[in-house]
């Protein structure tokens, strides 16, 4: 449970920074630094896929530990 909370607590602010384009250099131009641009959507999709993968790994590890403890 704590691992899930920590993962989501880190993902939320990072997603906000990506969406508002505060992580990219303004010198890249308005295409990359506008709120909600295509690069922001792409970053959010990649962040979402990574988050789901990490959560799946965390939950799988917890399930394996529970199964081993039950033996």
C-alpha positions in Angstrom: 0.0 0.0 0.0 2.7 2.4 0.9 4.6 1.7 -2.3 1.5 2.5 -4.4 0.9 5.8 -2.5 4.5 6.8 -3.0 4.5 6.0 -6.7 1.3 8.0 -7.2 2.5 10.9 -5.0 5.6 11.2 -7.3 3.7 10.8 -10.5 1.0 13.5 -9.8 3.4 16.5 -9.6 5.5 15.2 -12.4 2.4 14.9 -14.7 1.5 18.5 -13.7 4.9 19.8 -14.6 4.8 18.0 -18.0 1.3 19.3 -18.7 2.2 22.9 -17.9 5.4 22.6 -19.9 7.6 23.7 -17.0 10.1 20.9 -17.6 11.1 22.0 -21.1 13.4 24.8 -22.1 11.3 27.8 -23.4 14.0 28.3 -26.1 12.6 25.2 -27.9 9.7 27.3 -29.1 6.0 27.5 -28.6 5.2 24.1 -30.2 7.0 22.4 -27.3 6.3 24.8 -24.4 2.6 25.4 -24.7 0.3 24.0 -22.0 -1.3 20.8 -23.4 0.8 20.6 -26.6 1.4 17.4 -28.4 4.7 16.9 -26.5 2.9 17.3 -23.2 0.4 14.6 -24.3 3.2 12.3 -25.4 5.0 12.8 -22.0 1.8 12.0 -20.1 1.2 8.8 -22.1 4.8 7.7 -21.5 4.6 8.6 -17.8 1.3 6.7 -17.5 2.7 3.6 -19.2 5.8 3.7 -16.9 3.6 4.2 -13.8 1.3 1.3 -14.7 4.3 -0.9 -15.3 5.9 0.0 -11.9 2.6 -0.5 -10.1 2.2 -3.9 -11.8 5.7 -4.9 -10.7 5.1 -3.7 -7.2 1.7 -5.5 -6.9 3.2 -8.7 -8.4 6.1 -8.7 -6.0 3.6 -8.2 -3.1 1.4 -11.1 -4.4 4.5 -13.4 -4.6 5.5 -12.5 -1.1 2.0 -13.2 0.2 1.9 -16.6 -1.6 5.3 -17.6 -0.2 4.3 -16.6 3.3 1.2 -18.7 3.1 3.2 -21.8 2.4 
